[in-house]
Amino acid sequence: MKILYILKSKPDEIASRLIEAQRKGNDVTVMEIFAGFSAVELLESVEKADKVICW
């Protein structure tokens, strides 16, 4: 499964553990809003993902 995490701030310990746990057996992408990226990149990533989680 392709999972996209969209983070609005640096992940805390719980979020980091969840992301790492889901990396096992899944294709996980993490996009950090605070790090900056284009709207086109965001939309393309959302289209490719089976599941999108905002944290």
C-alpha angles and dihedrals in degrees: 000000000000110000124187120199116197109196122196093190139012107297119252122225095275094051091046091051092049092049092049092047091053092049087073105090096354138083101241125189123186121201117187113206091198090058092057132237136167126274089239091058090050094049093047091051092048091050092052096047125093090201131023122199123186115203 
